[in-house]
Amino acid sequence: MKKIIITGATGLIGQQLTIKLTDMDYKITIFTRNPDNAQKKLPNVHKVVKWEYDYVDEWLQELESVDAVIHLAGANLSTKRWNKEYKKLLYDSRIISTKKLIEAIKTVERKPKVFITASAIGYYGNRSDEILTEESEAGKDFLANLCNDWEKEAKNVEQFGVRSVQIRTGLALSRNEGALKQMLPAFKYFIGGPLGNGKQWYSWLHIEDIVNIYVKALESEILSGPINAVSPNPVTMKKFAKILGDVLHRPSFFSVPKIILLPVIGQVAEVVTSSQRVVPEKLLNSSFKFKFEKLEDALRDILK
């Protein structure tokens, strides 16, 4: 039974991934700031450890002899406005926590074989119609710089002989959390439609495929570095809204301009209306099989 440490296990991706790996007989230890909450949400894991990343001595011994570390923790990007204070929290909760984990890995005798970190296609910034692969340059905005610094920090583990993988996740589709959940009420009341001008590209992925990508990264030794976790078939926001409306048997012509979004959700509107036409080149070259390649199939499965 292989042993894995997961941070951020109570998040959207973390919960589904932890359940999947537990069912596969992996021995999961959760690092979390809220052990009681984690134990309630994921009662079948092997162990739950109180984790404050600044206090390394309190959790260091847990890293000895684990086979993998999957680092998903980070302050939520969409729950608060991005003022100066919250931007610092977004940054520190990712970059500093990664730095502390790698410093701890350096000191243990038997190191993990792989260190997998979350990232996002926000790495690329707003790129209009440009087709983006893992080799494309990083963008220049706040989120792009955050993802770039996060990935650079994660790659430092390679100097200790540990394989490093960074999962650049696109728009995660799930009924319970994320962007799709926030869009559904408008469609329910017949006022749904695209956000922004509708021309921006949305690179999406069904939550089940995201989980399977993490498993692939965990088990496939040929995968390393950044991986675009997106469907092979990105769509424009206008088409996304149209397909969602068709699946729900609702109209999708009530667009919400960026100028209206800005006072409501602040700088997050820049992310929502950014265009990222991303392709999963590494996954396609590794023969990864997507369960949901088409948006309509993914939405019908999620909303059935």
KETIDO-383786 format. One line per field, with one value per residue (C-alpha): x negated, y, z negated; residue number from 0; residue in three letters. Coordinates in nm, 4 decimals, m for minus. Example, Ala and Ser with C-alpha at 12.3 -4.5 7.8 and 13.67 -1.06 7.14 Angstrom:
BEGIN
X: (m1.2300:m1.3670)
Y: (m0.4500:m0.1060)
Z: (m0.7800:m0.7140)
num: (0:1)
residu: (Ala:Ser)
END
This chain:
BEGIN
X: (0.0000:m0.1614:m0.1556:m0.0561:m0.0287:0.2350:0.2762:0.5959:0.7875:1.1171:1.1342:1.3278:1.0525:0.8958:1.2077:1.2704:0.9037:0.8725:1.1802:1.0481:0.7027:0.8489:1.0647:0.7456:0.5960:0.3535:0.2823:0.3750:0.2589:0.4253:0.2397:0.5009:0.5568:0.8947:0.8643:1.2230:1.3666:1.1372:1.2274:1.5988:1.5633:1.3166:1.3670:1.1952:0.8455:0.5598:0.4648:0.5451:0.2631:0.2903:0.0873:m0.0326:m0.3051:m0.5179:m0.5552:m0.7597:m0.8688:m0.5084:m0.4580:m0.8072:m0.8171:m0.5040:m0.7064:m0.9452:m0.8971:m0.5911:m0.5726:m0.4199:m0.3121:m0.0165:m0.0017:0.3367:0.3620:0.4054:0.6474:0.9587:0.9203:1.2858:1.4364:1.3015:1.1979:0.8313:0.7153:0.3503:0.3977:0.5819:0.3324:0.0597:0.2616:0.3187:m0.0554:m0.1884:0.0572:m0.0854:m0.4477:m0.5569:m0.3708:m0.5427:m0.8802:m0.8264:m0.7231:m1.0330:m1.2600:m1.1100:m1.1528:m1.5201:m1.5726:m1.3978:m1.6036:m1.3633:m1.2165:m0.8948:m0.9232:m0.7005:m0.5855:m0.2656:m0.1391:0.1740:0.1442:0.3843:0.4110:0.4139:0.0372:0.0842:0.2688:0.5166:0.4076:0.7039:0.7160:0.3573:0.3304:0.1417:m0.0627:m0.2825:m0.5705:m0.3917:m0.5258:m0.3704:m0.1452:m0.2156:0.0839:0.1147:0.2515:m0.0027:m0.2884:m0.1418:m0.1244:m0.4705:m0.6314:m0.4408:m0.5664:m0.9242:m0.9158:m0.7749:m1.0493:m1.3132:m1.2314:m1.3988:m1.7441:m1.6743:m1.5941:m1.2162:m1.0031:m0.8036:m0.4673:m0.2572:0.1091:0.2357:0.6078:0.8660:1.2319:1.3265:1.6832:1.8725:2.2297:2.1281:1.8600:1.6798:1.7840:2.0603:2.2436:2.2341:2.3769:2.6688:2.9086:2.9173:3.0097:3.2699:3.4489:3.4173:3.1566:2.8441:2.5853:2.2165:1.9929:1.7965:1.8107:1.8449:1.5493:1.2992:1.1917:1.2853:1.0655:1.2811:1.2601:1.4991:1.4038:1.3733:1.1100:0.9208:0.8995:0.7814:0.5097:0.3739:0.3728:0.1909:m0.0685:m0.1111:m0.1605:m0.3326:m0.7049:m0.7398:m0.5304:m0.7047:m0.6908:m0.3735:m0.0672:0.2358:0.5397:0.8024:1.0279:0.8897:1.1896:1.1960:1.4935:1.5711:1.7707:2.0618:2.0652:2.0241:2.3334:2.5258:2.4503:2.5287:2.8596:2.9439:2.8686:3.0871:3.3558:3.3064:3.2134:2.8564:2.8706:2.8494:2.4793:2.3110:2.0543:1.7189:1.7998:2.0874:1.8836:1.6019:1.7978:1.9619:1.6617:1.3649:1.0428:1.1714:1.3665:1.0345:0.9936:1.3536:1.3292:0.9736:0.9245:0.7106:0.7267:0.5308:0.4590:0.3423:0.0450:m0.1459:0.1578:0.2411:m0.1188:m0.1057:0.2082:0.4250:0.7899:1.0406:1.3791:1.5500:1.4002:1.7113:1.8656:2.2247:2.1472:1.9696:2.2560:2.5219:2.3350:2.2884:2.6433:2.8305)
Y: (0.0000:0.3234:0.6210:0.9685:1.3068:1.5434:1.9111:2.0917:1.7644:1.9300:2.1425:2.0633:1.8573:1.7387:1.5623:1.3695:1.2804:1.1610:0.9389:0.7946:0.7170:0.5689:0.3378:0.2392:0.1299:0.4181:0.5073:0.8769:1.1252:1.4666:1.7839:2.0432:2.3530:2.2133:1.8454:1.8149:1.9389:1.7116:1.4067:1.4706:1.5164:1.2310:0.9771:0.6867:0.8315:0.6768:0.9869:1.3566:1.5865:1.9460:2.1492:2.5055:2.5342:2.7748:2.5228:2.2570:2.0656:1.9719:1.7728:1.7018:1.3384:1.2599:1.3090:1.0272:0.7309:0.8584:0.7720:1.0974:1.4460:1.6099:1.9787:2.1380:2.3886:2.7595:3.0399:3.0431:3.2671:3.3596:3.4057:3.7555:4.0727:4.0919:4.3790:4.4097:4.2009:3.9172:3.9066:3.8495:3.5627:3.4106:3.4287:3.3144:3.0252:2.8795:2.9830:2.9833:2.6608:2.4930:2.6250:2.4888:2.1464:2.1197:2.2343:1.9539:1.6985:1.7938:1.6785:1.3388:1.0267:0.8497:1.1117:1.0854:0.9721:1.2500:1.5966:1.7065:2.0629:2.2313:2.5267:2.6878:2.7905:3.1424:3.0923:3.2041:3.5300:3.6764:3.5455:3.5999:3.3269:3.2038:2.8244:2.7492:2.4390:2.3615:2.5288:2.8657:3.1611:3.2833:3.5881:3.9141:3.9736:3.8938:3.5411:3.4537:3.5726:3.3802:3.0539:3.1091:3.1657:2.8682:2.6345:2.7609:2.6966:2.3463:2.2540:2.3112:1.9659:1.8119:1.8871:1.6174:1.3528:1.3925:1.4003:1.7221:1.7733:2.0904:2.0476:2.3581:2.3151:2.4806:2.5493:2.2591:2.1467:2.0220:2.0686:2.1177:2.3885:2.6189:2.8389:2.6119:2.6159:2.9968:3.0120:2.7750:3.0052:3.2614:2.9900:2.8501:3.1858:3.2229:3.5039:3.3015:3.3912:3.4536:3.6577:3.9366:3.9724:3.5951:3.5777:3.4631:3.0990:2.8724:2.5687:2.3357:1.9855:1.7452:1.6910:1.3149:1.3721:1.6119:1.3441:1.0887:1.3287:1.3510:0.9716:0.9565:1.2084:1.0065:0.6712:0.7590:0.8177:0.9640:1.2694:1.5666:1.9445:2.1368:1.9520:2.1266:1.9719:2.0719:1.9037:1.8751:2.0859:2.4379:2.6566:3.0270:3.1627:3.2305:2.8672:2.7465:2.9432:2.8218:2.4544:2.4977:2.6601:2.3784:2.1144:2.2981:2.3842:2.7527:3.0587:3.1930:3.5435:3.7589:3.8487:4.0190:4.2800:4.3067:4.6634:4.5261:4.2394:4.4656:4.6457:4.3173:4.0819:4.3152:4.1980:3.8401:3.9722:3.9938:3.6172:3.5345:3.7313:3.6280:3.4189:3.1041:2.8579:2.5759:2.2288:1.9272:1.8423:1.6354:1.4276:1.3571:1.2512:1.0205:0.8424:0.9698:0.8838:1.1577:1.0315:1.3574:1.5227:1.7164:1.9889:1.8763:1.5238:1.6611:1.8946:1.6295:1.3933:1.6567:1.7938:1.4661)
Z: (0.0000:0.1184:m0.1169:0.0043:m0.1662:m0.0252:m0.1159:m0.0193:m0.0318:m0.1294:0.1867:0.5048:0.6677:0.3434:0.2154:0.5353:0.5740:0.2135:0.2493:0.5763:0.4363:0.1187:0.3317:0.5174:0.1823:0.1435:m0.2174:m0.2419:m0.5042:m0.4884:m0.5862:m0.6844:m0.8949:m1.0063:m1.1038:m1.2303:m0.9023:m0.6994:m0.9079:m0.8535:m0.4780:m0.4261:m0.7069:m0.5283:m0.5029:m0.6994:m0.8967:m0.9368:m1.0492:m1.1737:m0.9225:m0.9542:m0.6923:m0.8957:m1.1816:m1.0030:m1.3151:m1.3919:m1.0681:m0.9381:m1.0533:m0.8489:m0.5281:m0.6093:m0.3756:m0.1865:0.1827:0.3043:0.1982:0.3754:0.2880:0.3641:0.0790:0.1437:0.0539:0.2725:0.5776:0.6159:0.2695:0.1940:0.3715:0.4611:0.2455:0.1443:m0.1705:0.0040:0.2902:0.0318:m0.1171:0.2295:0.2947:m0.0438:m0.0792:0.2421:0.2803:m0.0839:m0.1655:0.1309:0.0192:m0.3340:m0.2061:0.0120:m0.2705:m0.4787:m0.1980:m0.1820:m0.5401:m0.5333:m0.4677:m0.2307:m0.0016:0.2014:0.5607:0.6925:0.5833:0.7622:0.7276:0.8515:1.0871:1.3336:1.6964:1.5547:1.6018:1.9637:1.8961:2.1453:2.4872:2.7239:2.9955:2.9511:2.9168:2.5936:2.5099:2.2115:2.3983:2.4312:2.2319:1.9094:1.9066:1.7229:1.4968:1.1250:1.1637:1.4329:1.2100:0.9165:1.1145:1.2633:0.9223:0.7787:1.0494:1.0207:0.6465:0.6990:0.9449:0.6766:0.5403:0.8458:0.7028:0.4431:0.7034:0.6775:0.9929:1.0107:1.1860:1.2052:1.3080:1.4919:1.4412:1.6624:1.5831:1.3551:1.4227:1.1193:1.0009:0.6386:0.6619:0.9001:1.1925:1.3217:0.9895:0.9924:1.3459:1.2919:1.0989:1.3836:1.6341:1.3945:1.4005:1.7797:1.7615:1.8380:2.0962:2.1627:1.9310:2.0965:2.4752:2.5237:2.7607:2.4975:2.5037:2.2142:2.1604:1.9528:1.8055:1.6318:1.2662:1.3273:1.5964:1.3686:1.1009:1.3560:1.4731:1.1182:1.0976:1.4320:1.3093:0.9913:1.1595:1.4891:1.4409:1.7912:1.6991:1.5421:1.5474:1.6377:1.7677:1.9174:1.7497:2.0053:2.2591:2.6145:2.7240:2.5742:2.6653:2.6662:2.3743:2.6102:2.7227:2.3636:2.2592:2.5645:2.4927:2.1222:2.2146:2.4550:2.1899:1.9381:2.1992:2.1235:2.3335:2.3215:2.4659:2.1494:2.1633:1.8669:1.9820:1.8061:1.7003:1.4892:1.3454:1.2200:0.9444:0.8386:0.8120:0.8536:1.0171:1.0410:1.3411:1.5267:1.4787:1.5737:1.8984:1.9935:2.3062:2.2861:2.5751:2.4164:2.5532:2.3449:2.5639:2.3056:2.2140:2.5771:2.6411:2.3373:2.4676:2.1839:2.2505:2.1745:2.0612:2.1621:2.4691:2.5723:2.3574:2.4170:2.2953:1.9874:1.8949:1.9503:1.7190:1.4477:1.4643:1.5188)
num: (0:1:2:3:4:5:6:7:8:9:10:11:12:13:14:15:16:17:18:19:20:21:22:23:24:25:26:27:28:29:30:31:32:33:34:35:36:37:38:39:40:41:42:43:44:45:46:47:48:49:50:51:52:53:54:55:56:57:58:59:60:61:62:63:64:65:66:67:68:69:70:71:72:73:74:75:76:77:78:79:80:81:82:83:84:85:86:87:88:89:90:91:92:93:94:95:96:97:98:99:100:101:102:103:104:105:106:107:108:109:110:111:112:113:114:115:116:117:118:119:120:121:122:123:124:125:126:127:128:129:130:131:132:133:134:135:136:137:138:139:140:141:142:143:144:145:146:147:148:149:150:151:152:153:154:155:156:157:158:159:160:161:162:163:164:165:166:167:168:169:170:171:172:173:174:175:176:177:178:179:180:181:182:183:184:185:186:187:188:189:190:191:192:193:194:195:196:197:198:199:200:201:202:203:204:205:206:207:208:209:210:211:212:213:214:215:216:217:218:219:220:221:222:223:224:225:226:227:228:229:230:231:232:233:234:235:236:237:238:239:240:241:242:243:244:245:246:247:248:249:250:251:252:253:254:255:256:257:258:259:260:261:262:263:264:265:266:267:268:269:270:271:272:273:274:275:276:277:278:279:280:281:282:283:284:285:286:287:288:289:290:291:292:293:294:295:296:297:298:299:300:301:302:303)
residu: (Met:Lys:Lys:Ile:Ile:Ile:Thr:Gly:Ala:Thr:Gly:Leu:Ile:Gly:Gln:Gln:Leu:Thr:Ile:Lys:Leu:Thr:Asp:Met:Asp:Tyr:Lys:Ile:Thr:Ile:Phe:Thr:Arg:Asn:Pro:Asp:Asn:Ala:Gln:Lys:Lys:Leu:Pro:Asn:Val:His:Lys:Val:Val:Lys:Trp:Glu:Tyr:Asp:Tyr:Val:Asp:Glu:Trp:Leu:Gln:Glu:Leu:Glu:Ser:Val:Asp:Ala:Val:Ile:His:Leu:Ala:Gly:Ala:Asn:Leu:Ser:Thr:Lys:Arg:Trp:Asn:Lys:Glu:Tyr:Lys:Lys:Leu:Leu:Tyr:Asp:Ser:Arg:Ile:Ile:Ser:Thr:Lys:Lys:Leu:Ile:Glu:Ala:Ile:Lys:Thr:Val:Glu:Arg:Lys:Pro:Lys:Val:Phe:Ile:Thr:Ala:Ser:Ala:Ile:Gly:Tyr:Tyr:Gly:Asn:Arg:Ser:Asp:Glu:Ile:Leu:Thr:Glu:Glu:Ser:Glu:Ala:Gly:Lys:Asp:Phe:Leu:Ala:Asn:Leu:Cys:Asn:Asp:Trp:Glu:Lys:Glu:Ala:Lys:Asn:Val:Glu:Gln:Phe:Gly:Val:Arg:Ser:Val:Gln:Ile:Arg:Thr:Gly:Leu:Ala:Leu:Ser:Arg:Asn:Glu:Gly:Ala:Leu:Lys:Gln:Met:Leu:Pro:Ala:Phe:Lys:Tyr:Phe:Ile:Gly:Gly:Pro:Leu:Gly:Asn:Gly:Lys:Gln:Trp:Tyr:Ser:Trp:Leu:His:Ile:Glu:Asp:Ile:Val:Asn:Ile:Tyr:Val:Lys:Ala:Leu:Glu:Ser:Glu:Ile:Leu:Ser:Gly:Pro:Ile:Asn:Ala:Val:Ser:Pro:Asn:Pro:Val:Thr:Met:Lys:Lys:Phe:Ala:Lys:Ile:Leu:Gly:Asp:Val:Leu:His:Arg:Pro:Ser:Phe:Phe:Ser:Val:Pro:Lys:Ile:Ile:Leu:Leu:Pro:Val:Ile:Gly:Gln:Val:Ala:Glu:Val:Val:Thr:Ser:Ser:Gln:Arg:Val:Val:Pro:Glu:Lys:Leu:Leu:Asn:Ser:Ser:Phe:Lys:Phe:Lys:Phe:Glu:Lys:Leu:Glu:Asp:Ala:Leu:Arg:Asp:Ile:Leu:Lys)
END
